């Protein structure tokens, strides 16, 4: 797993274990993702997540909150 750490955030490779947490964030904060094609719908999120895994995408984690 690739990881880049700064003082306040970490950038790391997305993993299958991230699915539930990322979906929960999107479901509870839809305003953050209103300009993306992800959306709150479970099916749309699942398609996006599967593609993100194939593309070896990264997630940004706030070190203070863990999100």
C-alpha positions as CSV (number, residue, x, y, z in Angstrom):
1,X,0.0,0.0,0.0
2,X,1.3,3.4,-1.0
3,X,1.1,6.1,1.7
4,X,2.2,9.7,1.9
5,X,2.1,11.4,5.3
6,X,1.9,15.1,6.1
7,X,1.4,16.9,9.3
8,X,-2.4,17.1,9.0
9,X,-3.3,14.6,6.3
10,X,-2.3,11.2,4.9
11,X,-2.7,10.1,1.3
12,X,-3.0,6.3,0.9
13,X,-4.1,3.7,-1.6
14,X,-7.8,2.9,-1.4
15,X,-8.6,-0.6,-0.1
16,X,-11.7,-2.8,0.0
17,X,-11.9,-2.1,3.7
18,X,-12.6,1.6,3.0
19,X,-16.0,0.8,1.4
20,X,-18.3,1.1,4.4
21,X,-16.6,4.2,5.9
22,X,-16.5,6.1,2.6
23,X,-20.2,5.2,1.9
24,X,-21.2,6.4,5.4
25,X,-19.4,9.7,4.9
26,X,-21.1,10.3,1.5
27,X,-24.5,9.3,3.0
28,X,-24.2,11.7,5.9
29,X,-22.5,14.6,4.0
30,X,-24.2,14.8,0.6
31,X,-23.3,18.5,0.2
32,X,-19.6,17.6,-0.1
33,X,-20.3,15.3,-3.1
34,X,-23.0,17.2,-4.9
35,X,-20.7,18.1,-7.8
36,X,-19.4,14.6,-8.3
37,X,-20.9,11.6,-10.1
38,X,-20.8,9.5,-7.0
39,X,-24.1,10.4,-5.3
40,X,-25.7,8.9,-2.3
41,X,-27.3,5.9,-4.0
42,X,-25.7,2.6,-3.0
43,X,-25.5,1.3,-6.5
44,X,-23.8,4.4,-7.9
45,X,-21.4,4.4,-5.0
46,X,-20.6,0.7,-5.5
47,X,-19.8,1.3,-9.2
48,X,-17.6,4.3,-8.3
49,X,-15.8,2.3,-5.6
50,X,-15.2,-0.7,-7.8
51,X,-13.7,1.6,-10.4
52,X,-11.6,3.4,-7.8
53,X,-10.1,0.1,-6.7
54,X,-9.3,-0.9,-10.3
55,X,-7.7,2.5,-10.9
56,X,-5.7,2.2,-7.7
57,X,-7.1,5.5,-6.5
58,X,-6.1,7.2,-3.3
59,X,-8.0,8.4,-0.2
60,X,-7.1,11.5,1.8
61,X,-7.3,10.9,5.6
62,X,-7.5,13.8,8.1
63,X,-5.1,12.8,10.8
64,X,-7.1,14.6,13.5
65,X,-10.4,13.0,12.8
66,X,-9.3,9.8,11.1
67,X,-11.8,10.6,8.3
